Amino acid sequence: MGQAPKGVEVETIDAIDAVRDVGNIGAHMERDISLIIDVDPGEAQTLIELIELLFQDWYVARHKRTQRLLAVRAMAAEKQAEITAGRAEIAQQKLSAEADAVASAQDPET
């Protein structure tokens, strides 16, 4: 069983080790050169699917996750800006109301 780096599941490392073991059959022939282990199309497809899975998990899914997290942060920043603008508007309205009240109190004709 392999040691998984941070963020990589042990099952993934085990599958990669299994591919390495299969690859070693071709790379390091047995002493008996008459021993040939065939790989059928279904097995080759399984290995291709492992590579596709790794691309999906390590690159595509990571990119989608990053994009989703950035969208959440952008939305939060936008809402924070709206809150800040709303508070400023309320403060301005209060100042205007206070100024109107002071002006009315100073103007004896109103």
C-alpha positions in Angstrom: 0.0 0.0 0.0 1.4 3.4 -1.0 1.6 6.5 1.0 -0.8 9.1 -0.2 0.3 12.8 -0.5 -1.9 15.4 1.1 -5.2 15.6 -0.8 -4.7 12.2 -2.6 -6.8 9.3 -1.4 -5.0 6.1 -0.5 -7.3 4.2 -2.9 -5.9 6.4 -5.7 -2.3 5.6 -4.8 -3.2 1.9 -4.7 -4.7 2.0 -8.2 -1.6 3.9 -9.5 0.7 1.3 -7.9 -1.4 -1.4 -9.6 -0.8 0.3 -13.0 2.9 0.4 -12.2 2.9 -3.3 -11.4 1.2 -4.0 -14.7 3.6 -1.8 -16.6 6.5 -3.6 -15.0 5.5 -6.8 -16.8 6.4 -5.1 -20.1 9.3 -3.1 -18.9 11.0 -5.9 -17.0 10.5 -9.2 -18.8 10.5 -12.3 -16.9 13.6 -14.5 -17.1 11.6 -16.9 -19.1 11.1 -14.9 -22.3 8.5 -17.3 -23.5 6.1 -16.0 -20.8 4.0 -13.3 -22.4 1.1 -11.7 -20.5 -1.5 -10.3 -22.9 -3.4 -7.2 -22.1 -6.9 -7.3 -23.6 -8.8 -4.2 -24.8 -11.0 -4.1 -21.7 -8.0 -3.9 -19.5 -6.5 -1.2 -21.6 -9.8 0.7 -21.4 -9.7 0.4 -17.6 -6.2 2.0 -17.5 -7.4 4.8 -19.8 -10.4 5.4 -17.5 -8.0 5.6 -14.5 -6.1 8.4 -16.3 -9.4 10.1 -17.1 -10.4 9.9 -13.5 -7.2 11.4 -12.3 -7.5 14.3 -14.7 -11.1 14.8 -13.6 -10.2 14.7 -9.9 -7.0 16.5 -9.9 -7.6 19.2 -12.6 -11.1 19.6 -13.7 -12.8 19.3 -10.3 -10.2 21.4 -8.7 -10.7 24.2 -11.3 -14.5 24.0 -10.8 -14.1 24.1 -7.1 -11.8 27.2 -7.3 -14.3 28.9 -9.7 -17.2 28.2 -7.3 -15.3 29.5 -4.3 -14.3 32.6 -6.2 -17.9 33.2 -7.2 -19.0 33.0 -3.5 -16.3 35.4 -2.5 -17.3 37.8 -5.2 -20.9 37.6 -4.2 -20.0 38.3 -0.6 -17.9 41.3 -1.6 -20.8 42.7 -3.7 -23.2 42.3 -0.8 -20.8 43.9 1.6 -20.5 46.8 -0.8 -24.3 47.1 -0.9 -24.5 47.0 2.9 -21.9 49.7 3.2 -23.7 51.9 0.6 -27.0 51.3 2.3 -25.6 52.4 5.7 -24.1 55.5 4.1 -27.4 56.4 2.6 -29.2 55.9 5.9 -26.6 58.1 7.6 -27.0 60.8 5.0 -30.8 60.7 5.4 -30.5 61.1 9.1 -28.1 64.1 8.7 -30.5 65.7 6.2 -33.5 65.1 8.6 -31.5 66.6 11.5 -30.5 69.6 9.3 -34.1 70.1 8.3 -35.2 70.0 11.9 -32.5 72.5 13.0 -33.5 74.8 10.0 -37.2 74.5 11.0 -36.4 75.3 14.6 -34.5 78.4 13.6 -37.0 79.7 11.1 -40.0 81.2 13.0 -42.2 81.3 9.9 -42.5 77.5 9.6 
